[in-house]
Amino acid sequence: QVQLQESGGGSVQSGGSLKLSCAASGDTRCMAWFRQAPGKEREGVAAIDPDGRTTYSDSVKGRFTIYRDIAKNTLYLQINSLKPEDTALYYCAAETQELGLWAFYKLRATDYSYWGQGTQVTVSS
């Protein structure tokens, strides 16, 4: 059983930065960040596979960086140049089974079995 705990959210002004962390217990393979704004569907933000391959949604490419510390079993999301439209509850997700490349690049919430409780990011203009 995998447990995930996010931290690092907060309130920042437009243009600011945050670093989100997700501490994992148990063995994971692909890990990802998703976000959900009020009234909107959960959206895939970024993912990383066991080989370090990464993928990002078009809306965050160039501003967000996903990486993981294997020794600490922790996933990170460095968020720069924040915009008001980045305001959302950010979730960490993990999968213990093999995820094919096609599914990996799709960033679909249904492909991930384990989820954290979320950490809120609020960006003011």
C-alpha positions as CSV (number, residue, x, y, z in Angstrom):
1,Q,0.0,0.0,0.0
2,V,1.4,3.4,-1.0
3,Q,0.7,6.5,1.0
4,L,1.4,10.0,-0.3
5,Q,1.6,13.3,1.6
6,E,1.9,16.6,-0.2
7,S,3.2,19.8,1.2
8,G,4.5,23.2,0.1
9,G,1.4,24.9,-1.2
10,G,0.5,28.5,-0.3
11,S,-0.6,31.9,-1.4
12,V,1.7,33.8,-3.7
13,Q,1.5,36.8,-6.1
14,S,1.5,36.4,-9.8
15,G,5.0,35.7,-11.0
16,G,6.1,34.0,-7.8
17,S,7.4,30.5,-7.2
18,L,6.6,27.5,-5.1
19,K,8.1,24.1,-4.6
20,L,5.6,21.3,-3.8
21,S,6.7,18.1,-2.2
22,C,5.2,14.7,-2.1
23,A,6.6,12.2,0.4
24,A,5.8,8.6,-0.6
25,S,5.8,5.4,1.5
26,G,6.1,2.2,-0.5
27,D,7.5,1.4,-3.9
28,T,6.2,3.4,-6.8
29,R,6.9,3.5,-10.5
30,C,5.3,6.5,-12.3
31,M,4.5,9.5,-10.3
32,A,2.6,12.6,-11.3
33,W,1.1,15.9,-10.2
34,F,-2.5,16.8,-11.0
35,R,-4.5,19.8,-10.1
36,Q,-8.2,20.7,-9.8
37,A,-9.6,24.2,-9.7
38,P,-13.2,24.8,-8.4
39,G,-15.8,23.8,-10.9
40,K,-13.2,22.2,-13.2
41,E,-12.1,18.7,-13.9
42,R,-8.9,17.3,-12.5
43,E,-6.1,18.1,-14.9
44,G,-2.8,16.3,-15.4
45,V,0.2,18.7,-14.8
46,A,3.3,16.6,-15.0
47,A,4.6,13.1,-14.6
48,I,7.9,11.2,-14.2
49,D,8.6,7.6,-14.9
50,P,11.2,5.3,-13.2
51,D,13.8,6.1,-15.9
52,G,13.4,9.9,-15.2
53,R,11.4,10.6,-18.4
54,T,9.1,13.5,-17.9
55,T,6.0,14.9,-19.5
56,Y,4.1,18.2,-19.0
57,S,0.8,19.6,-19.9
58,D,1.1,22.4,-22.5
59,S,-0.3,24.9,-20.0
60,V,2.7,24.5,-17.6
61,K,5.5,23.6,-20.0
62,G,8.6,25.8,-19.4
63,R,7.3,27.0,-16.0
64,F,7.0,23.8,-14.0
65,T,9.6,21.2,-13.3
66,I,8.9,17.7,-11.9
67,Y,11.7,15.7,-10.3
68,R,12.1,13.0,-7.7
69,D,14.7,12.1,-5.0
70,I,14.8,8.3,-5.1
71,A,16.8,8.1,-1.8
72,K,14.1,10.2,0.0
73,N,11.2,8.6,-1.9
74,T,10.0,12.1,-2.5
75,L,8.5,13.8,-5.6
76,Y,8.8,17.5,-6.2
77,L,7.2,20.1,-8.4
78,Q,9.0,23.4,-8.9
79,I,6.5,26.0,-10.0
80,N,7.8,29.3,-11.4
81,S,6.2,32.3,-13.1
82,L,2.9,31.5,-11.4
83,K,-0.3,32.8,-12.9
84,P,-3.7,33.3,-11.4
85,E,-5.0,30.4,-13.5
86,D,-2.6,28.1,-11.7
87,T,-4.8,28.4,-8.6
88,A,-6.0,24.9,-7.7
89,L,-5.7,22.1,-5.3
90,Y,-2.6,20.1,-6.4
91,Y,-2.5,16.4,-6.0
92,C,0.3,13.9,-6.0
93,A,-0.4,10.6,-7.6
94,A,1.5,7.3,-8.0
95,E,1.2,4.0,-9.7
96,T,3.0,0.8,-8.8
97,Q,2.2,-1.1,-12.0
98,E,3.9,-0.6,-15.3
99,L,2.4,2.3,-17.2
100,G,3.0,2.2,-21.0
101,L,4.4,5.2,-22.7
102,W,1.2,6.0,-24.5
103,A,-0.7,6.2,-21.1
104,F,2.3,8.0,-19.5
105,Y,2.1,10.8,-22.0
106,K,-1.7,11.1,-21.7
107,L,-1.5,12.3,-18.1
108,R,-4.8,10.7,-17.2
109,A,-6.0,10.5,-13.6
110,T,-7.5,7.1,-14.2
111,D,-4.1,5.6,-14.8
112,Y,-2.9,6.3,-11.2
113,S,-4.1,4.2,-8.2
114,Y,-2.7,6.2,-5.3
115,W,-3.5,9.8,-4.4
116,G,-2.5,12.3,-1.7
117,Q,-4.9,14.7,0.0
118,G,-3.8,17.7,-2.0
119,T,-2.1,21.0,-1.2
120,Q,-3.7,24.3,-2.1
121,V,-1.9,26.8,-4.4
122,T,-3.5,30.2,-4.7
123,V,-2.1,32.9,-7.0
124,S,-3.2,36.5,-6.8
125,S,-2.9,39.0,-9.5
